[in-house]
Amino acid sequence: MLLKLPSGIVQQNPWLTIANKQLELMHKYLTEFGLSPVSRSRVSIAPATPGRSKFEGLLGQHCERDEFFDD
């Protein structure tokens, strides 16, 4: 974590400085997209509707049935 320079001065490793800066940037990006732990606690998930497929609305509401793929 620390480097001792030839002059005897102790200095923080430059890689640690880069890692800390990237961690700070990622925290900002995650907060911007609502992925921080605080924002996730406000997310609520609606219960699944029984009897419906999770893919039912994938193709749209007015999807016509094909004679070859009818059940």
C-alpha positions as CSV (number, residue, x, y, z in Angstrom):
1,M,0.0,0.0,0.0
2,L,2.9,2.3,0.7
3,L,6.1,2.8,-1.3
4,K,9.4,4.0,0.0
5,L,11.1,6.2,-2.6
6,P,14.9,6.2,-3.0
7,S,15.0,9.5,-1.3
8,G,13.4,7.9,1.8
9,I,10.0,9.5,1.5
10,V,7.0,7.1,2.1
11,Q,4.3,7.6,-0.5
12,Q,0.9,5.9,-1.2
13,N,1.1,3.4,-4.1
14,P,-0.2,5.0,-7.3
15,W,-2.3,1.9,-8.1
16,L,-4.2,2.5,-4.8
17,T,-4.9,6.1,-5.9
18,I,-6.3,4.8,-9.2
19,A,-8.4,2.1,-7.5
20,N,-9.9,4.6,-5.1
21,K,-10.8,7.0,-7.9
22,Q,-12.5,4.3,-9.9
23,L,-14.4,3.1,-6.8
24,E,-15.7,6.7,-6.4
25,L,-16.7,6.9,-10.0
26,M,-18.6,3.6,-9.9
27,H,-20.4,4.7,-6.8
28,K,-21.6,7.8,-8.7
29,Y,-22.7,5.8,-11.7
30,L,-24.6,3.3,-9.6
31,T,-26.3,6.1,-7.7
32,E,-27.3,7.7,-11.0
33,F,-28.9,4.5,-12.2
34,G,-30.7,3.9,-8.9
35,L,-28.6,0.9,-7.9
36,S,-27.4,2.2,-4.5
37,P,-28.5,0.2,-1.4
38,V,-30.8,3.0,-0.3
39,S,-32.7,3.2,-3.6
40,R,-33.1,-0.6,-3.8
41,S,-35.0,-0.6,-0.5
42,R,-37.8,1.4,-2.1
43,V,-38.3,-1.1,-4.9
44,S,-41.4,-3.2,-4.6
45,I,-42.3,-6.2,-6.7
46,A,-45.9,-6.9,-7.6
47,P,-47.0,-10.5,-7.0
48,A,-47.3,-12.7,-10.1
49,T,-50.8,-13.0,-11.6
50,P,-51.8,-16.6,-11.4
51,G,-52.7,-18.4,-14.6
52,R,-50.8,-16.0,-16.9
53,S,-47.5,-16.7,-18.6
54,K,-44.7,-14.3,-18.0
55,F,-44.2,-14.2,-21.8
56,E,-47.8,-13.4,-22.6
57,G,-47.4,-9.7,-23.2
58,L,-44.0,-10.1,-25.0
59,L,-45.4,-9.8,-28.6
60,G,-48.0,-7.2,-27.8
61,Q,-51.7,-7.1,-27.0
62,H,-53.1,-7.8,-30.5
63,C,-51.0,-10.8,-31.5
64,E,-52.9,-13.0,-33.9
65,R,-52.7,-16.7,-33.5
66,D,-51.1,-18.7,-36.2
67,E,-52.8,-21.9,-37.5
68,F,-49.5,-23.8,-37.2
69,F,-48.8,-22.8,-33.7
70,D,-52.2,-23.0,-32.0
71,D,-52.4,-25.1,-28.9
